[in-house]
Amino acid sequence: MASDIGAAESALSEPQARHVVYCGVCTLPPEYCEFGGTAKKCKEWLETNHPDLHEKLYSEEAVAATLSTLSLEAQKRAAKDSQKKEAKAAAAEAKAAETKAQAQILIKRVERNKRKYVTAVSGLEAHGMDLKKVAKEWGKKFATGSSVTKTASGGEEVVVQGDNSDEIFDWVVDVAGVPEANVDCIEDKKKKAT
């Protein structure tokens, strides 16, 4: 019986593991989200998923308490820095949206020999798609071989065996949600060696 009490006391005296919440946007603890580049998105995520922690960090009393510890010059610098970070994050977000809207996906049907074709798709990474996962999914969907290859220009493209250009066009528009205006189908013929 004495050993049970001693074991209980030693279990209480051992340090317990802390539960740390990590941001779903930047993967930092919420106290450090302001130092990342996505403070605005992090704040919105924290407000929806952990309102109690959001209240603790971003309530008017908490912000006022933090600012009151700073000198007047430090308060001005902090305000300027936060404005710069917000403007920089907004500009980066706008630029990413603009590049995504302008990014073209090229679907090329290339003749291998006689009546054999391969379909090469480039430009998927600009729309946030993981090329290896897309290649694997297309390989299963079309029951053919598909892989990610490097192009001569240094980029990467997904190559699918067979003439699947129409099906790939439909998949890119329907499943991936890319506008039809951003998808081009091209038919290439290999030049015969003379």
Disulfide bonds with the S-S distance in Angstrom:
none
